[in-house]
Amino acid sequence: YRRRTEYARARAAYEEALAVFPTAQARRHPAAITLMNDFASLLGFLNQHAEAEVMQREAIEVGRQVLGADTLTVANLVNNLGVTQSNLGRHDEAEGTYRAAYESHRSLLGERHWRTVNVARNLGRAFSLRQRYAEALTWMDRAVAGIDMSEIAADPGRSAGALTIRAQRAHVLFRLNQRREALAQISAAVESLQRLPPRDAARGLALSQLLLGRMLNETGRPRDAEPTLAAAL
């Protein structure tokens, strides 16, 4: 249902599934933990972040008790909680949450796994949103260094994610006044994203086009920015 953009039906299906575990005791089950994680992800996608946070915190607590704190399921939940905190504008809290998630992912999967790379990017974004660009660049560099394009080349979805990270890093460079290099890098990322299947690349492409359009506008090129921003919209 979610993939078909039938979000009301998707939510109803998750609610029906979660009703199989009606009590806190019943939710002490791996399937319930996974379900709460997936349901919270949908809620976040629907901008219902406060509700998502409640469910994520419950899933983390149950996951630590049932599966153990040092498990990938819990590490992923902690990262997702950081995303929710960031979406709620609580970037200081998100930073601490992302740091915990990053250490867990690095311990479990290593620095070059795409999940670890994603958390490093999230940390970079948390700093960037507070205009702490030097710290943001450190984490964006760590994320880019962990990307193995040869490993993910066969997966358009992961390729789109890697290119989006490069675009976000370019935006940080731009804020650090490395404008020429930043524009070259984000333009290359946008061009590469345009060659990927729209189903996989649409969200990353729109974000990258938005960032590029802003950068073009701020360098006195509004005529170039207009079609880029229109495409993003």
Residue pairs with C-beta under 8 A, 6 or more apart in sequence:
1 7
1 9
1 10
1 13
2 10
2 42
2 45
7 42
7 45
7 46
10 42
11 42
11 43
11 46
14 35
14 38
14 39
14 42
15 39
17 35
17 39
18 32
18 35
18 36
18 39
20 26
20 32
21 27
21 29
21 31
21 32
21 35
24 62
26 32
27 33
27 36
27 58
27 62
28 62
28 65
28 66
29 66
30 66
30 67
30 73
32 62
33 59
33 62
33 63
33 66
33 67
33 73
33 77
34 73
36 55
36 56
36 58
36 59
36 62
37 56
37 59
37 73
37 76
37 77
37 80
39 55
40 52
40 53
40 55
40 56
40 59
40 80
40 84
41 52
41 80
43 49
43 51
43 52
43 55
44 52
44 80
44 83
44 84
44 87
47 87
49 84
49 87
49 88
50 88
52 84
53 81
53 84
53 85
53 88
56 77
56 80
56 81
56 84
57 81
59 77
60 74
60 77
60 78
60 81
63 71
63 73
63 74
63 77
64 74
67 73
67 74
68 74
70 104
70 107
70 108
71 108
72 105
72 108
72 109
72 115
74 104
75 101
75 104
75 105
75 108
75 115
76 101
76 115
78 97
78 100
78 101
78 104
79 97
79 98
79 101
79 105
79 115
79 118
79 119
79 122
81 97
82 94
82 97
82 98
82 101
82 119
82 122
82 126
83 94
83 122
85 91
85 93
85 94
85 97
86 94
86 122
86 125
86 126
86 129
91 126
91 129
91 130
92 130
94 122
94 126
95 123
95 126
95 127
98 119
98 122
98 123
98 126
99 123
101 119
101 122
102 116
102 119
102 120
102 123
105 113
105 115
105 116
105 119
106 116
109 115
109 116
110 116
111 117
111 142
111 145
111 146
112 146
112 147
112 148
113 146
114 147
114 152
114 158
114 161
114 162
116 146
117 143
117 146
117 147
117 162
117 165
118 143
118 161
120 139
120 140
120 142
120 143
120 146
121 139
121 140
121 143
121 165
121 168
123 139
124 136
124 137
124 138
124 139
124 140
124 142
124 143
124 168
124 169
124 172
125 136
125 168
127 133
127 135
127 136
127 139
128 136
128 168
128 171
128 172
128 175
131 175
133 172
133 175
133 176
134 176
136 172
137 169
137 172
137 173
137 176
140 165
140 168
140 169
140 172
141 169
143 165
143 169
144 165
144 166
144 169
147 162
147 165
149 159
149 162
152 158
152 159
152 162
153 159
156 196
156 197
156 200
156 201
157 200
159 196
159 200
160 193
160 196
160 200
160 201
160 203
160 204
160 205
161 204
163 189
163 192
163 193
163 196
163 201
163 204
163 208
164 189
164 193
164 204
164 207
164 208
166 185
166 186
166 188
166 189
167 185
167 186
167 189
167 190
167 193
167 204
167 207
167 208
167 211
167 212
168 207
168 211
169 185
170 181
170 182
170 183
170 185
170 186
170 189
170 211
171 182
171 186
171 211
171 214
171 215
173 179
173 181
173 182
173 185
174 182
174 183
174 186
174 215
174 218
179 215
179 219
182 215
183 212
183 215
183 216
183 219
186 208
186 211
186 212
186 215
187 212
189 208
190 205
190 208
190 209
190 212
190 228
193 201
193 204
193 205
193 208
194 201
194 205
196 205
198 205
206 232
207 232
209 228
209 229
209 231
209 232
210 229
210 232
212 225
212 228
213 225
213 226
213 228
213 229
213 232
214 225
216 222
216 224
216 225
216 228
217 225
217 229
